[in-house]
Amino acid sequence: MKTKKKITKAELQVLRLIREGNTSLSIADELNCSVRTIEKHRSNIIKKLDVPRGTRLQLWLLQNLEETNDVLFES
């Protein structure tokens, strides 16, 4: 999986929490930021990973586990 733009550290943190099944509200609480910030990160992640429109991000991440692991664990 190739990304158009590199995923930021903050987006990577959010991505991992989404993949674990966390909601935007629980992620915002955990990361001590607003839900709006988390939603912006989700939007950026969807664009950068070319997630098909209308697809639930968590489901897409689970279905594309191998490819997302490459993104999640790159240094």
MARRO-644643 format. One record per atom (N, C-alpha, C): atom name; residue in three letters; z, y, x; residue number from 1. Coordinates in pm, 1 decimal, always signed. Example, Ala and Ser with C-alpha at 12.3 -4.5 7.8 and 13.67 -1.06 7.14 Angstrom:
<drenmis>
   atom   res          Z          Y          X     n
      N   Ala     +780.0     -569.0    +1319.0     1
     CA   Ala     +780.0     -450.0    +1230.0     1
      C   Ala     +780.0     -330.0    +1320.0     1
      N   Ser     +708.0     -225.0    +1285.0     2
     CA   Ser     +714.0     -106.0    +1367.0     2
      C   Ser     +787.0       +3.0    +1290.0     2
</drenmis>
This chain:
<drenmis>
   atom   res          Z          Y          X     n
      N   Met       +0.0     -117.0      +85.2     1
     CA   Met       +0.0       +0.0       +0.0     1
      C   Met       +0.0     +122.7      +89.3     1
      N   Lys      -92.4     +211.8      +68.1     2
     CA   Lys      -98.3     +334.8     +144.5     2
      C   Lys      -61.2     +450.1      +53.7     2
      N   Thr      +21.3     +537.2     +106.4     3
     CA   Thr      +58.9     +654.4      +29.7     3
      C   Thr      -27.2     +771.1      +74.3     3
      N   Lys      -55.4     +860.6      -19.1     4
     CA   Lys     -132.1     +979.5      +14.5     4
      C   Lys      -47.3    +1071.6     +101.7     4
      N   Lys      +78.3    +1084.1      +65.2     5
     CA   Lys     +172.7    +1166.0     +140.0     5
      C   Lys     +295.4    +1081.6     +166.8     5
      N   Lys     +361.2    +1110.6     +274.2     6
     CA   Lys     +480.9    +1036.0     +310.7     6
      C   Lys     +593.8    +1063.8     +210.3     6
      N   Ile     +665.2     +959.1     +176.6     7
     CA   Ile     +779.8     +971.2      +86.4     7
      C   Ile     +896.0    +1030.9     +165.1     7
      N   Thr     +960.3    +1131.7     +106.9     8
     CA   Thr    +1072.3    +1197.4     +173.5     8
      C   Thr    +1196.5    +1108.3     +170.2     8
      N   Lys    +1294.6    +1142.0     +251.0     9
     CA   Lys    +1420.5    +1065.8     +251.3     9
      C   Lys    +1487.5    +1069.6     +115.0     9
      N   Ala    +1485.0    +1186.9      +51.0    10
     CA   Ala    +1546.6    +1200.2      -81.8    10
      C   Ala    +1472.9    +1113.6     -183.5    10
      N   Glu    +1340.2    +1114.9     -179.8    11
     CA   Glu    +1260.9    +1032.8     -272.2    11
      C   Glu    +1285.7     +884.7     -246.3    11
      N   Leu    +1299.7     +846.8     -120.5    12
     CA   Leu    +1326.0     +708.0      -85.3    12
      C   Leu    +1460.3     +663.0     -140.9    12
      N   Gln    +1558.9     +750.3     -131.5    13
     CA   Gln    +1691.3     +720.6     -186.4    13
      C   Gln    +1682.0     +699.5     -337.8    13
      N   Val    +1610.9     +787.1     -404.7    14
     CA   Val    +1591.8     +776.5     -549.7    14
      C   Val    +1513.4     +650.6     -583.4    14
      N   Leu    +1409.5     +622.1     -506.7    15
     CA   Leu    +1325.8     +504.8     -529.8    15
      C   Leu    +1407.4     +375.9     -523.9    15
      N   Arg    +1492.3     +366.5     -424.7    16
     CA   Arg    +1578.0     +246.8     -411.7    16
      C   Arg    +1670.3     +231.9     -533.3    16
      N   Leu    +1727.2     +342.9     -578.8    17
     CA   Leu    +1817.9     +338.1     -693.2    17
      C   Leu    +1743.8     +306.6     -823.3    17
      N   Ile    +1622.9     +356.4     -836.9    18
     CA   Ile    +1540.7     +323.0     -954.1    18
      C   Ile    +1511.1     +174.1     -953.8    18
      N   Arg    +1473.2     +122.5     -838.6    19
     CA   Arg    +1438.9      -19.8     -829.4    19
      C   Arg    +1557.5     -108.3     -863.7    19
      N   Glu    +1678.7      -58.8     -839.2    20
     CA   Glu    +1799.7     -133.6     -874.2    20
      C   Glu    +1832.3     -124.5    -1022.8    20
      N   Gly    +1757.5      -41.0    -1096.3    21
     CA   Gly    +1777.6      -31.9    -1239.9    21
      C   Gly    +1859.9      +87.0    -1286.6    21
      N   Asn    +1889.6     +177.9    -1198.0    22
     CA   Asn    +1968.7     +295.2    -1234.7    22
      C   Asn    +1887.4     +395.1    -1315.9    22
      N   Thr    +1954.2     +464.2    -1406.2    23
     CA   Thr    +1890.7     +569.2    -1485.9    23
      C   Thr    +1890.6     +699.5    -1406.9    23
      N   Ser    +1811.5     +795.0    -1452.9    24
     CA   Ser    +1809.3     +926.0    -1387.9    24
      C   Ser    +1948.4     +990.3    -1390.1    24
      N   Leu    +2019.0     +976.2    -1500.0    25
     CA   Leu    +2153.4    +1033.3    -1510.9    25
      C   Leu    +2248.8     +970.0    -1409.6    25
      N   Ser    +2246.6     +838.3    -1398.7    26
     CA   Ser    +2338.1     +773.2    -1304.4    26
      C   Ser    +2299.8     +804.3    -1159.7    26
      N   Ile    +2169.8     +816.8    -1132.5    27
     CA   Ile    +2125.3     +854.2     -997.6    27
      C   Ile    +2170.6     +996.4     -965.8    27
      N   Ala    +2154.6    +1086.1    -1061.2    28
     CA   Ala    +2198.1    +1224.9    -1041.3    28
      C   Ala    +2348.2    +1230.4    -1013.4    28
      N   Asp    +2425.6    +1154.2    -1087.6    29
     CA   Asp    +2570.4    +1150.3    -1064.7    29
      C   Asp    +2601.6    +1097.2     -925.1    29
      N   Glu    +2534.7     +990.0     -886.8    30
     CA   Glu    +2560.6     +928.4     -756.9    30
      C   Glu    +2521.3    +1019.4     -640.8    30
      N   Leu    +2409.9    +1090.1     -657.4    31
     CA   Leu    +2360.8    +1175.9     -549.6    31
      C   Leu    +2409.2    +1320.0     -561.3    31
      N   Asn    +2490.8    +1345.2     -663.3    32
     CA   Asn    +2548.9    +1477.5     -685.0    32
      C   Asn    +2441.3    +1586.7     -695.6    32
      N   Cys    +2345.3    +1562.6     -784.4    33
     CA   Cys    +2240.7    +1662.0     -810.3    33
      C   Cys    +2206.7    +1658.5     -959.3    33
      N   Ser    +2112.6    +1740.1    -1000.3    34
     CA   Ser    +2079.2    +1747.5    -1142.4    34
      C   Ser    +1980.2    +1638.1    -1182.9    34
      N   Val    +1980.2    +1607.8    -1310.7    35
     CA   Val    +1883.9    +1511.6    -1365.3    35
      C   Val    +1742.4    +1565.8    -1344.6    35
      N   Arg    +1727.4    +1696.1    -1357.1    36
     CA   Arg    +1594.9    +1757.9    -1336.2    36
      C   Arg    +1542.4    +1731.4    -1194.2    36
      N   Thr    +1631.2    +1736.7    -1096.6    37
     CA   Thr    +1592.2    +1706.5     -958.4    37
      C   Thr    +1545.5    +1561.7     -945.9    37
      N   Ile    +1618.1    +1470.6    -1008.2    38
     CA   Ile    +1581.2    +1328.6    -1004.4    38
      C   Ile    +1446.7    +1307.3    -1072.4    38
      N   Glu    +1425.2    +1372.8    -1185.5    39
     CA   Glu    +1297.8    +1360.0    -1256.8    39
      C   Glu    +1181.4    +1412.8    -1171.5    39
      N   Lys    +1205.6    +1517.5    -1095.3    40
     CA   Lys    +1102.4    +1570.5    -1005.0    40
      C   Lys    +1072.3    +1468.8     -894.4    40
      N   His    +1176.4    +1407.5     -840.4    41
     CA   His    +1156.6    +1303.0     -739.1    41
      C   His    +1077.3    +1186.4     -798.1    41
      N   Arg    +1111.1    +1145.7     -920.8    42
     CA   Arg    +1038.2    +1036.4     -987.6    42
      C   Arg     +890.7    +1071.9    -1000.3    42
      N   Ser     +863.1    +1193.9    -1041.9    43
     CA   Ser     +725.8    +1239.6    -1057.6    43
      C   Ser     +651.5    +1235.0     -924.0    43
      N   Asn     +715.6    +1280.9     -818.3    44
     CA   Asn     +654.6    +1277.7     -685.5    44
      C   Asn     +628.9    +1135.3     -638.6    44
      N   Ile     +724.2    +1046.4     -664.1    45
     CA   Ile     +710.7     +905.8     -625.2    45
      C   Ile     +591.1     +843.3     -696.9    45
      N   Ile     +579.6     +867.5     -825.9    46
     CA   Ile     +469.3     +812.8     -905.9    46
      C   Ile     +336.0     +858.6     -848.5    46
      N   Lys     +325.4     +985.6     -813.3    47
     CA   Lys     +201.0    +1037.3     -756.0    47
      C   Lys     +173.1     +975.8     -619.5    47
      N   Lys     +273.8     +970.2     -535.1    48
     CA   Lys     +254.8     +920.3     -398.7    48
      C   Lys     +223.8     +771.4     -392.9    48
      N   Leu     +278.2     +693.6     -487.3    49
     CA   Leu     +253.5     +549.8     -489.2    49
      C   Leu     +137.1     +511.4     -580.5    49
      N   Asp      +74.1     +610.6     -641.1    50
     CA   Asp      -37.8     +586.9     -733.3    50
      C   Asp       -1.7     +489.1     -845.0    50
      N   Val     +116.2     +508.9     -903.1    51
     CA   Val     +159.4     +425.4    -1015.4    51
      C   Val      +71.4     +460.1    -1135.3    51
      N   Pro      +12.0     +358.7    -1199.5    52
     CA   Pro      -76.1     +386.2    -1313.8    52
      C   Pro       -4.7     +465.5    -1423.6    52
      N   Arg      -77.3     +557.4    -1481.7    53
     CA   Arg      -24.5     +643.2    -1588.4    53
      C   Arg      +28.3     +558.0    -1704.7    53
      N   Gly     +144.5     +594.3    -1755.3    54
     CA   Gly     +202.8     +523.0    -1868.7    54
      C   Gly     +282.7     +399.9    -1829.3    54
      N   Thr     +288.5     +370.4    -1700.6    55
     CA   Thr     +362.1     +253.5    -1652.8    55
      C   Thr     +505.9     +293.8    -1622.7    55
      N   Arg     +599.0     +211.0    -1664.7    56
     CA   Arg     +740.5     +236.4    -1634.7    56
      C   Arg     +763.1     +211.5    -1486.0    56
      N   Leu     +816.6     +310.1    -1415.5    57
     CA   Leu     +828.8     +304.5    -1270.5    57
      C   Leu     +908.2     +183.5    -1222.3    57
      N   Gln    +1021.7     +156.3    -1283.0    58
     CA   Gln    +1102.7      +43.2    -1237.6    58
      C   Gln    +1026.1      -87.6    -1251.2    58
      N   Leu     +957.3     -107.1    -1361.4    59
     CA   Leu     +879.4     -228.4    -1382.2    59
      C   Leu     +769.0     -239.4    -1277.6    59
      N   Trp     +699.9     -129.6    -1252.1    60
     CA   Trp     +593.7     -129.0    -1152.7    60
      C   Trp     +648.4     -165.1    -1015.3    60
      N   Leu     +764.7     -109.2     -980.9    61
     CA   Leu     +825.8     -138.2     -851.4    61
      C   Leu     +859.5     -286.1     -837.4    61
      N   Leu     +913.1     -344.2     -941.9    62
     CA   Leu     +947.9     -486.6     -938.3    62
      C   Leu     +824.0     -574.9     -929.1    62
      N   Gln     +717.5     -536.5     -998.9    63
     CA   Gln     +593.9     -614.7     -996.0    63
      C   Gln     +521.0     -601.5     -862.9    63
      N   Asn     +546.7     -494.1     -792.7    64
     CA   Asn     +481.6     -467.7     -664.9    64
      C   Asn     +583.9     -471.5     -551.6    64
      N   Leu     +674.8     -565.3     -562.0    65
     CA   Leu     +789.5     -574.1     -471.8    65
      C   Leu     +748.9     -577.5     -324.7    65
      N   Glu     +653.4     -659.3     -290.1    66
     CA   Glu     +614.5     -672.0     -150.1    66
      C   Glu     +561.8     -540.1      -94.5    66
      N   Glu     +474.7     -475.4     -170.2    67
     CA   Glu     +418.1     -348.7     -125.0    67
      C   Glu     +524.1     -239.0     -117.4    67
      N   Thr     +614.1     -235.6     -215.4    68
     CA   Thr     +716.4     -130.3     -212.8    68
      C   Thr     +816.8     -156.4     -102.1    68
      N   Asn     +838.7     -281.4      -65.1    69
     CA   Asn     +926.4     -308.7      +48.0    69
      C   Asn     +869.4     -247.8     +175.4    69
      N   Asp     +737.4     -252.1     +190.9    70
     CA   Asp     +674.5     -188.9     +307.6    70
      C   Asp     +707.7      -40.7     +310.4    70
      N   Val     +701.9      +25.2     +196.5    71
     CA   Val     +732.4     +168.1     +188.3    71
      C   Val     +881.4     +191.5     +208.4    71
      N   Leu     +964.4     +108.4     +147.8    72
     CA   Leu    +1108.4     +128.2     +152.2    72
      C   Leu    +1167.4     +107.1     +290.0    72
      N   Phe    +1108.0      +18.7     +368.2    73
     CA   Phe    +1171.4      -17.8     +493.2    73
      C   Phe    +1092.8      +24.2     +616.4    73
      N   Glu     +990.2     +109.1     +599.3    74
     CA   Glu     +920.5     +166.3     +714.9    74
      C   Glu    +1015.1     +261.2     +785.1    74
      N   Ser     +999.8     +271.0     +912.7    75
     CA   Ser    +1081.7     +367.9     +987.9    75
      C   Ser     +999.2     +486.6    +1025.7    75
</drenmis>
